[in-house]
Amino acid sequence: MSWQAYMAVGIGSGFGSMLRYGISLASLAALGGYLPWATLLVNVLGSGIIGWVAATASRFPSGKLAHWQPLLMAGFCGGFTTFSLFSLETLHLVQQGLPGLALLYVLISLPLWLLAAWLGERMALSRSPS
């Protein structure tokens, strides 16, 4: 892997992390902190984006998107989505005496992430070749 790819991953990660942080602040202000809505949202969006990018890049390996894959997938999506924060938020819900809500959060999150990745992939695969 070239140093340019490492730089692309770092830059993409920075942008993804900053956007996630902004969404977290906006979500907290708009919806409150009862359920970690921001983490759910960014993980669903990120799963859809990564599914779309991966399928598009593999379908058009000589296309521009395939060239930007390190920045977009490992970088942006890696910085934008967060399994570690999801884990911490789930643990905090349990510690706050809300194990049912923690379980609901887990049971809602994983299927939505998988569905979003699948839909992103389907969208990319349904696109006619250009």
Buried (B, 14 or more C-beta within 10 A) or exposed (E): EEEEBEEBBBBBBEBBBEBBBEBBEEBEEEEEEEBBBBBBBBBBBBBBBBBBBBBBBEBBEEBEBBEBBBBBBBBBBBBBBBEEBBEEBBEEBBEEEBEEBBEEBBEEBEEBBEBBBBBBBEBBEEEEEE
